[in-house]
Amino acid sequence: MTSPSTVSGAPLYMGVRWPIVLIAGLLAGALDLTFAFIFYSYQGATPDSILRGIASGLVGREAAHANGNGPVVLGAFLHFFISVCAALVFYLASRRLPLLVRRPLLSGAIFGVLVYLFMHLVVIPLSRIPFRVPSVHNVVGELGSHIFLFGMIIATGVARARRVLS
């Protein structure tokens, strides 16, 4: 028999584990952004310009490069918002596909590639960022970041949380 605090015999808290999803998304976002700051610093980019570049996808280049720190904060917010949303997507997918948490490194690597492709084939083309073909060097670097610092971090975090809290 179920009580108001349970659904099908499972406690309601067994739904989305927001703290876990949030931590996995924020950690993956922080590692990915740190990678971008270091990787692109060798090409002359600064953290400020990277975050303004992210904001330009929403507000356009001119507004993102205006004076003030508003666009920098917006860029950071957008980056971490997307990271947390990606972690939520992985978490929800893992509830339907348990293989994702049984093989977190493999599924995380695949997830990282899929996120990279989604960002470059869907999000960026729909944004206000003008199209440009990235160099092979940048593609390899970003794919590595998305695989090891983003996808695998989210997958292992979600897998561990599901094992510990299930």
SETORRO-875709 format. One record per residue: residue number from 1; residue in one letter; x, y, z of N, C-alpha, C in turn. Coordinates in nm, 2 decimals, m for minus. Layout:
// residues N
k, r, n_X, n_Y, n_Z, ca_X, ca_Y, ca_Z, c_X, c_Y, c_Z
NUM, a, X, Y, Z, X, Y, Z, X, Y, Z
...
***
This chain:
// residues 166
k, r, n_X, n_Y, n_Z, ca_X, ca_Y, ca_Z, c_X, c_Y, c_Z
1, m, 0.08, m0.12, 0.00, 0.00, 0.00, 0.00, 0.09, 0.12, 0.00
2, t, 0.05, 0.22, m0.07, 0.12, 0.35, m0.08, 0.06, 0.45, 0.01
3, s, 0.15, 0.53, 0.07, 0.10, 0.64, 0.15, 0.12, 0.77, 0.07
4, p, 0.07, 0.89, 0.12, 0.09, 1.01, 0.05, 0.24, 1.04, 0.03
5, s, 0.33, 0.99, 0.11, 0.47, 1.02, 0.09, 0.54, 0.92, 0.00
6, t, 0.46, 0.83, m0.06, 0.52, 0.74, m0.16, 0.44, 0.73, m0.28
7, v, 0.51, 0.69, m0.39, 0.44, 0.66, m0.52, 0.49, 0.53, m0.56
8, s, 0.39, 0.44, m0.58, 0.43, 0.30, m0.62, 0.52, 0.23, m0.52
9, g, 0.51, 0.27, m0.39, 0.60, 0.21, m0.29, 0.73, 0.28, m0.28
10, a, 0.77, 0.37, m0.37, 0.90, 0.44, m0.37, 0.88, 0.57, m0.31
11, p, 0.97, 0.61, m0.21, 0.95, 0.75, m0.15, 0.96, 0.86, m0.26
12, l, 0.89, 0.97, m0.23, 0.89, 1.08, m0.33, 1.03, 1.14, m0.35
13, y, 1.11, 1.13, m0.24, 1.25, 1.19, m0.26, 1.33, 1.11, m0.36
14, m, 1.28, 1.00, m0.41, 1.36, 0.92, m0.51, 1.34, 0.98, m0.65
15, g, 1.27, 1.10, m0.66, 1.26, 1.16, m0.79, 1.40, 1.22, m0.82
16, v, 1.39, 1.33, m0.90, 1.52, 1.39, m0.94, 1.60, 1.44, m0.81
17, r, 1.72, 1.40, m0.81, 1.81, 1.44, m0.70, 1.87, 1.57, m0.73
18, w, 1.80, 1.68, m0.71, 1.85, 1.81, m0.75, 1.99, 1.84, m0.70
19, p, 2.03, 1.82, m0.58, 2.16, 1.85, m0.54, 2.27, 1.78, m0.62
20, i, 2.24, 1.65, m0.65, 2.34, 1.57, m0.72, 2.35, 1.62, m0.87
21, v, 2.24, 1.65, m0.93, 2.24, 1.70, m1.06, 2.31, 1.83, m1.07
22, l, 2.28, 1.92, m0.97, 2.34, 2.05, m0.96, 2.49, 2.04, m0.94
23, i, 2.53, 1.96, m0.85, 2.68, 1.95, m0.83, 2.75, 1.89, m0.95
24, a, 2.69, 1.79, m1.01, 2.76, 1.73, m1.13, 2.77, 1.83, m1.24
25, g, 2.66, 1.91, m1.26, 2.66, 2.01, m1.37, 2.75, 2.12, m1.34
26, l, 2.75, 2.17, m1.22, 2.84, 2.28, m1.18, 2.99, 2.24, m1.19
27, l, 3.02, 2.12, m1.14, 3.16, 2.07, m1.15, 3.20, 2.05, m1.29
28, a, 3.12, 1.99, m1.37, 3.16, 1.97, m1.51, 3.17, 2.11, m1.58
29, g, 3.08, 2.20, m1.55, 3.09, 2.33, m1.61, 3.21, 2.40, m1.57
30, a, 3.25, 2.39, m1.44, 3.37, 2.46, m1.39, 3.50, 2.40, m1.46
31, l, 3.50, 2.27, m1.47, 3.62, 2.21, m1.53, 3.63, 2.24, m1.68
32, d, 3.51, 2.24, m1.75, 3.51, 2.28, m1.89, 3.55, 2.42, m1.91
33, l, 3.50, 2.51, m1.83, 3.53, 2.65, m1.84, 3.68, 2.68, m1.81
34, t, 3.73, 2.61, m1.71, 3.87, 2.63, m1.67, 3.96, 2.58, m1.79
35, f, 3.92, 2.47, m1.85, 3.99, 2.42, m1.97, 3.99, 2.53, m2.08
36, a, 3.87, 2.59, m2.11, 3.86, 2.69, m2.21, 3.95, 2.81, m2.18
37, f, 3.95, 2.85, m2.05, 4.04, 2.97, m2.02, 4.18, 2.94, m2.04
38, i, 4.23, 2.82, m2.01, 4.37, 2.78, m2.03, 4.40, 2.76, m2.18
39, f, 4.32, 2.67, m2.24, 4.34, 2.63, m2.38, 4.34, 2.76, m2.47
40, y, 4.24, 2.84, m2.46, 4.23, 2.96, m2.55, 4.32, 3.07, m2.51
41, s, 4.38, 3.07, m2.39, 4.47, 3.17, m2.35, 4.59, 3.17, m2.44
42, y, 4.63, 3.05, m2.49, 4.74, 3.04, m2.58, 4.71, 3.10, m2.72
43, q, 4.58, 3.13, m2.75, 4.54, 3.19, m2.87, 4.50, 3.34, m2.85
44, g, 4.54, 3.39, m2.73, 4.52, 3.53, m2.70, 4.38, 3.56, m2.63
45, a, 4.30, 3.47, m2.60, 4.17, 3.49, m2.54, 4.19, 3.51, m2.39
46, t, 4.11, 3.59, m2.33, 4.11, 3.61, m2.18, 3.98, 3.55, m2.13
47, p, 3.97, 3.52, m2.00, 3.85, 3.47, m1.94, 3.73, 3.57, m1.97
48, d, 3.76, 3.70, m1.96, 3.66, 3.80, m1.99, 3.61, 3.79, m2.13
49, s, 3.70, 3.77, m2.23, 3.65, 3.76, m2.37, 3.58, 3.63, m2.40
50, i, 3.62, 3.53, m2.33, 3.54, 3.40, m2.34, 3.40, 3.41, m2.29
51, l, 3.39, 3.47, m2.17, 3.25, 3.48, m2.11, 3.17, 3.58, m2.19
52, r, 3.23, 3.69, m2.25, 3.15, 3.78, m2.33, 3.11, 3.71, m2.46
53, g, 3.20, 3.62, m2.51, 3.17, 3.54, m2.63, 3.05, 3.45, m2.61
54, i, 3.04, 3.39, m2.49, 2.92, 3.31, m2.46, 2.80, 3.40, m2.45
55, a, 2.81, 3.51, m2.39, 2.69, 3.60, m2.38, 2.65, 3.65, m2.51
56, s, 2.74, 3.66, m2.61, 2.71, 3.72, m2.74, 2.61, 3.62, m2.81
57, g, 2.61, 3.50, m2.78, 2.51, 3.41, m2.84, 2.37, 3.45, m2.81
58, l, 2.35, 3.51, m2.70, 2.21, 3.55, m2.66, 2.18, 3.70, m2.69
59, v, 2.28, 3.79, m2.66, 2.26, 3.93, m2.68, 2.32, 3.99, m2.80
60, g, 2.41, 3.92, m2.87, 2.48, 3.97, m2.99, 2.61, 4.03, m2.95
61, r, 2.70, 4.04, m3.05, 2.84, 4.07, m3.02, 2.85, 4.21, m2.97
62, e, 2.78, 4.31, m3.02, 2.79, 4.45, m2.98, 2.76, 4.47, m2.83
63, a, 2.64, 4.41, m2.79, 2.60, 4.42, m2.66, 2.69, 4.34, m2.56
64, a, 2.74, 4.23, m2.60, 2.83, 4.15, m2.52, 2.96, 4.22, m2.49
65, h, 3.00, 4.30, m2.59, 3.13, 4.37, m2.57, 3.12, 4.51, m2.53
66, a, 3.00, 4.55, m2.48, 2.98, 4.68, m2.42, 3.05, 4.69, m2.29
67, n, 3.07, 4.81, m2.24, 3.14, 4.83, m2.11, 3.05, 4.77, m2.00
68, g, 3.12, 4.74, m1.89, 3.06, 4.68, m1.78, 3.08, 4.53, m1.77
69, n, 3.04, 4.48, m1.65, 3.06, 4.34, m1.63, 2.93, 4.25, m1.65
70, g, 2.82, 4.32, m1.68, 2.70, 4.25, m1.71, 2.71, 4.13, m1.80
71, p, 2.77, 4.16, m1.92, 2.78, 4.05, m2.02, 2.88, 3.93, m1.97
72, v, 2.97, 3.96, m1.89, 3.06, 3.86, m1.83, 2.98, 3.77, m1.74
73, v, 2.90, 3.83, m1.65, 2.82, 3.76, m1.56, 2.72, 3.68, m1.64
74, l, 2.66, 3.74, m1.74, 2.56, 3.66, m1.82, 2.62, 3.54, m1.89
75, g, 2.74, 3.56, m1.94, 2.82, 3.45, m2.00, 2.84, 3.33, m1.91
76, a, 2.88, 3.37, m1.79, 2.91, 3.27, m1.68, 2.78, 3.20, m1.65
77, f, 2.67, 3.28, m1.63, 2.54, 3.22, m1.59, 2.50, 3.12, m1.70
78, l, 2.50, 3.16, m1.83, 2.46, 3.08, m1.94, 2.54, 2.95, m1.95
79, h, 2.67, 2.96, m1.93, 2.76, 2.84, m1.94, 2.72, 2.74, m1.83
80, f, 2.70, 2.79, m1.71, 2.66, 2.70, m1.60, 2.52, 2.65, m1.61
81, f, 2.43, 2.73, m1.66, 2.29, 2.69, m1.68, 2.29, 2.57, m1.78
82, i, 2.36, 2.59, m1.89, 2.37, 2.48, m1.99, 2.43, 2.35, m1.93
83, s, 2.53, 2.37, m1.85, 2.60, 2.25, m1.78, 2.50, 2.18, m1.69
84, v, 2.43, 2.25, m1.61, 2.33, 2.19, m1.52, 2.22, 2.12, m1.60
85, c, 2.17, 2.19, m1.70, 2.07, 2.13, m1.79, 2.12, 2.00, m1.85
86, a, 2.24, 2.00, m1.90, 2.30, 1.87, m1.95, 2.31, 1.76, m1.85
87, a, 2.34, 1.80, m1.72, 2.35, 1.70, m1.62, 2.21, 1.64, m1.59
88, l, 2.11, 1.73, m1.59, 1.97, 1.69, m1.57, 1.93, 1.59, m1.69
89, v, 1.96, 1.62, m1.81, 1.93, 1.54, m1.92, 2.00, 1.40, m1.90
90, f, 2.12, 1.40, m1.86, 2.19, 1.27, m1.84, 2.12, 1.19, m1.73
91, y, 2.09, 1.26, m1.62, 2.03, 1.19, m1.50, 1.89, 1.13, m1.55
92, l, 1.81, 1.21, m1.62, 1.68, 1.16, m1.66, 1.70, 1.04, m1.76
93, a, 1.79, 1.05, m1.85, 1.82, 0.94, m1.94, 1.86, 0.82, m1.87
94, s, 1.94, 0.84, m1.76, 2.00, 0.72, m1.69, 1.88, 0.65, m1.61
95, r, 1.78, 0.71, m1.58, 1.66, 0.65, m1.52, 1.59, 0.56, m1.62
96, r, 1.60, 0.59, m1.75, 1.53, 0.51, m1.85, 1.63, 0.40, m1.91
97, l, 1.76, 0.44, m1.91, 1.86, 0.35, m1.96, 1.97, 0.32, m1.86
98, p, 1.95, 0.22, m1.77, 2.04, 0.19, m1.66, 2.18, 0.17, m1.71
99, l, 2.20, 0.13, m1.83, 2.34, 0.10, m1.88, 2.42, 0.23, m1.87
100, l, 2.36, 0.35, m1.87, 2.44, 0.47, m1.86, 2.51, 0.48, m1.73
101, v, 2.45, 0.43, m1.62, 2.52, 0.44, m1.49, 2.60, 0.31, m1.46
102, r, 2.58, 0.20, m1.54, 2.66, 0.08, m1.52, 2.79, 0.10, m1.59
103, r, 2.80, 0.17, m1.69, 2.92, 0.20, m1.77, 2.94, 0.35, m1.78
104, p, 2.97, 0.42, m1.67, 2.97, 0.57, m1.67, 3.08, 0.63, m1.75
105, l, 3.20, 0.56, m1.76, 3.31, 0.62, m1.84, 3.27, 0.62, m1.99
106, l, 3.23, 0.51, m2.03, 3.19, 0.49, m2.17, 3.07, 0.58, m2.21
107, s, 2.96, 0.58, m2.12, 2.85, 0.66, m2.15, 2.88, 0.80, m2.14
108, g, 2.96, 0.84, m2.04, 3.00, 0.98, m2.03, 3.08, 1.03, m2.15
109, a, 3.17, 0.95, m2.20, 3.25, 0.99, m2.32, 3.15, 1.01, m2.44
110, i, 3.06, 0.92, m2.45, 2.96, 0.94, m2.56, 2.87, 1.06, m2.54
111, f, 2.83, 1.08, m2.42, 2.75, 1.19, m2.38, 2.83, 1.32, m2.41
112, g, 2.96, 1.33, m2.37, 3.04, 1.44, m2.40, 3.04, 1.48, m2.55
113, v, 3.06, 1.38, m2.63, 3.06, 1.40, m2.78, 2.93, 1.45, m2.82
114, l, 2.82, 1.39, m2.77, 2.68, 1.43, m2.81, 2.66, 1.58, m2.77
115, v, 2.70, 1.61, m2.65, 2.68, 1.75, m2.61, 2.76, 1.85, m2.70
116, y, 2.89, 1.81, m2.73, 2.97, 1.89, m2.82, 2.89, 1.91, m2.95
117, l, 2.84, 1.80, m3.01, 2.77, 1.81, m3.14, 2.65, 1.89, m3.13
118, f, 2.57, 1.87, m3.02, 2.45, 1.95, m3.00, 2.48, 2.10, m2.99
119, m, 2.58, 2.13, m2.92, 2.62, 2.28, m2.90, 2.66, 2.34, m3.04
120, h, 2.74, 2.26, m3.12, 2.80, 2.31, m3.24, 2.70, 2.30, m3.36
121, l, 2.61, 2.21, m3.35, 2.52, 2.19, m3.47, 2.38, 2.24, m3.44
122, v, 2.34, 2.27, m3.32, 2.21, 2.32, m3.29, 2.21, 2.45, m3.22
123, v, 2.28, 2.46, m3.10, 2.27, 2.58, m3.02, 2.34, 2.70, m3.08
124, i, 2.47, 2.68, m3.12, 2.54, 2.79, m3.18, 2.48, 2.84, m3.31
125, p, 2.44, 2.75, m3.40, 2.37, 2.80, m3.52, 2.24, 2.88, m3.49
126, l, 2.17, 2.84, m3.38, 2.05, 2.92, m3.35, 2.08, 3.04, m3.27
127, s, 2.20, 3.06, m3.23, 2.24, 3.18, m3.15, 2.27, 3.30, m3.24
128, r, 2.32, 3.40, m3.18, 2.36, 3.52, m3.25, 2.51, 3.52, m3.28
129, i, 2.57, 3.41, m3.27, 2.72, 3.40, m3.30, 2.73, 3.37, m3.44
130, p, 2.81, 3.45, m3.52, 2.83, 3.42, m3.66, 2.90, 3.29, m3.68
131, f, 2.87, 3.22, m3.79, 2.93, 3.09, m3.83, 3.08, 3.11, m3.86
132, r, 3.16, 3.02, m3.81, 3.29, 3.01, m3.85, 3.34, 2.86, m3.84
133, v, 3.42, 2.82, m3.92, 3.47, 2.68, m3.92, 3.58, 2.68, m3.82
134, p, 3.57, 2.59, m3.71, 3.68, 2.59, m3.61, 3.80, 2.51, m3.67
135, s, 3.91, 2.54, m3.62, 4.04, 2.47, m3.66, 4.03, 2.33, m3.60
136, v, 4.11, 2.24, m3.66, 4.11, 2.10, m3.62, 4.17, 2.10, m3.47
137, h, 4.27, 2.18, m3.45, 4.32, 2.19, m3.31, 4.22, 2.23, m3.21
138, n, 4.13, 2.32, m3.24, 4.02, 2.36, m3.15, 3.92, 2.25, m3.13
139, v, 3.88, 2.18, m3.24, 3.79, 2.07, m3.23, 3.84, 1.96, m3.14
140, v, 3.97, 1.92, m3.16, 4.03, 1.82, m3.08, 4.03, 1.86, m2.93
141, g, 4.07, 1.98, m2.91, 4.08, 2.03, m2.77, 3.94, 2.03, m2.70
142, e, 3.84, 2.09, m2.77, 3.71, 2.10, m2.72, 3.64, 1.96, m2.70
143, l, 3.66, 1.87, m2.80, 3.61, 1.73, m2.78, 3.67, 1.66, m2.66
144, g, 3.80, 1.68, m2.64, 3.87, 1.62, m2.53, 3.81, 1.68, m2.40
145, s, 3.79, 1.81, m2.39, 3.73, 1.87, m2.27, 3.59, 1.81, m2.25
146, h, 3.51, 1.80, m2.36, 3.37, 1.76, m2.34, 3.37, 1.61, m2.30
147, i, 3.46, 1.53, m2.35, 3.46, 1.39, m2.31, 3.51, 1.37, m2.17
148, f, 3.63, 1.42, m2.14, 3.69, 1.39, m2.01, 3.65, 1.48, m1.89
149, l, 3.63, 1.61, m1.92, 3.60, 1.70, m1.81, 3.45, 1.74, m1.80
150, f, 3.37, 1.70, m1.90, 3.23, 1.73, m1.89, 3.15, 1.60, m1.89
151, g, 3.15, 1.52, m1.99, 3.06, 1.40, m2.00, 3.10, 1.30, m1.89
152, m, 3.22, 1.27, m1.88, 3.26, 1.16, m1.78, 3.24, 1.21, m1.64
153, i, 3.25, 1.34, m1.61, 3.23, 1.39, m1.48, 3.08, 1.38, m1.44
154, i, 3.00, 1.42, m1.54, 2.85, 1.41, m1.51, 2.81, 1.27, m1.50
155, a, 2.86, 1.18, m1.58, 2.82, 1.04, m1.58, 2.87, 0.97, m1.45
156, t, 2.99, 0.99, m1.41, 3.04, 0.93, m1.29, 2.97, 0.99, m1.16
157, g, 2.94, 1.12, m1.16, 2.87, 1.18, m1.05, 2.73, 1.12, m1.04
158, v, 2.66, 1.11, m1.15, 2.52, 1.06, m1.15, 2.52, 0.91, m1.11
159, a, 2.62, 0.83, m1.17, 2.63, 0.69, m1.14, 2.66, 0.67, m0.99
160, r, 2.75, 0.74, m0.93, 2.78, 0.73, m0.79, 2.66, 0.76, m0.70
161, a, 2.59, 0.87, m0.74, 2.48, 0.91, m0.66, 2.36, 0.81, m0.67
162, r, 2.34, 0.76, m0.78, 2.24, 0.66, m0.80, 2.27, 0.53, m0.72
163, r, 2.40, 0.49, m0.71, 2.44, 0.37, m0.63, 2.42, 0.40, m0.48
164, v, 2.47, 0.52, m0.44, 2.47, 0.55, m0.30, 2.32, 0.57, m0.25
165, l, 2.24, 0.64, m0.32, 2.11, 0.69, m0.27, 2.00, 0.60, m0.32
166, s, 2.02, 0.50, m0.40, 1.91, 0.42, m0.44, 1.86, 0.33, m0.34
***
